Amino acid sequence: MSHAPDDETLPEMSSPACAMAEADDVYMGYAGEEEVRGFLAELRKAEERPEEAAAWARKLRAMLPRIRNDRLHADLAARLSRLEARFAPESAPIPPPRDGET
């Protein structure tokens, strides 16, 4: 086992990995609180319009990785499963959005 000489000091780290848990959700790539609220409000409205189910399933699939809250993520994943089961044949899940499409 080797040791650093007594006169050598270790450099101070500017951002320890454990500080990531304290970082803002948006900084970490997650949707912000207001964005999530707006998305949920639109999702509630869209649930009243079944003709838009495929478009909302794509939007929901795109938003899922950006949801940090585990309980909300699980709820939205279940909604997506119900949408896909209800409006798409079992053998053909709703395709992901194409570039530029939301």
C-alpha positions in Angstrom: 0.0 0.0 0.0 1.4 3.4 -0.9 0.8 6.6 0.9 1.2 10.2 -0.2 4.1 12.0 1.4 3.2 14.2 4.4 4.1 17.4 2.6 1.7 16.6 -0.4 -1.9 17.7 0.0 -4.8 16.3 -2.0 -6.6 18.7 -4.3 -10.0 20.0 -3.1 -12.8 18.8 -5.3 -15.2 21.5 -6.6 -18.3 19.4 -6.9 -18.5 16.1 -5.2 -20.7 13.4 -6.8 -22.9 13.3 -3.7 -24.0 16.9 -4.3 -26.0 15.7 -7.4 -28.9 14.8 -5.1 -29.1 18.4 -4.1 -29.1 19.8 -7.7 -32.2 21.3 -9.2 -34.3 18.9 -11.3 -34.1 21.0 -14.4 -30.3 21.2 -14.1 -30.2 17.4 -13.9 -32.3 17.1 -17.1 -35.7 16.4 -15.4 -38.8 18.4 -16.1 -39.4 21.4 -13.8 -42.3 21.6 -11.5 -44.2 24.1 -13.6 -43.6 22.1 -16.8 -44.9 18.9 -15.1 -48.0 20.8 -13.9 -48.7 22.1 -17.3 -48.2 18.7 -18.9 -50.6 17.0 -16.4 -53.2 19.7 -17.0 -53.0 19.1 -20.8 -53.0 15.3 -20.3 -56.3 15.6 -18.2 -57.9 17.6 -21.1 -56.6 15.2 -23.7 -58.1 12.2 -21.9 -61.5 13.7 -22.8 -60.5 13.5 -26.5 -59.9 9.9 -27.4 -59.2 10.8 -31.0 -55.9 12.3 -29.8 -54.8 9.2 -27.9 -51.9 8.2 -30.2 -50.4 11.7 -30.1 -50.7 11.9 -26.4 -49.2 8.5 -26.0 -46.1 9.7 -27.9 -46.0 12.9 -25.7 -46.3 10.8 -22.6 -43.6 8.4 -23.7 -41.3 11.3 -24.4 -42.0 12.9 -21.0 -41.5 9.8 -18.8 -37.7 9.9 -18.7 -37.9 13.5 -17.5 -40.2 12.7 -14.5 -38.1 12.4 -11.4 -40.8 11.6 -8.9 -41.1 7.8 -8.7 -44.8 7.7 -7.8 -45.8 10.1 -10.6 -43.5 8.2 -13.0 -45.2 4.9 -12.1 -48.7 6.5 -12.5 -47.8 8.0 -15.9 -46.3 4.7 -17.1 -49.5 3.0 -16.1 -51.5 5.6 -18.1 -49.3 5.1 -21.1 -49.9 1.3 -20.9 -53.6 1.8 -20.7 -53.5 4.2 -23.7 -51.5 1.8 -25.8 -53.7 -1.2 -24.8 -56.9 0.8 -25.5 -56.1 2.5 -28.8 -53.4 0.4 -30.5 -53.4 -3.2 -31.5 -51.4 -5.4 -29.1 -48.9 -6.3 -31.9 -48.3 -2.7 -33.0 -47.5 -0.3 -30.1 -47.7 3.4 -30.8 -44.5 4.4 -32.5 -42.2 7.0 -30.8 -42.2 10.5 -32.1 -40.2 11.4 -35.2 -37.7 14.2 -35.2 -39.4 17.5 -34.7 -42.7 15.9 -33.7 -44.1 16.1 -30.2 
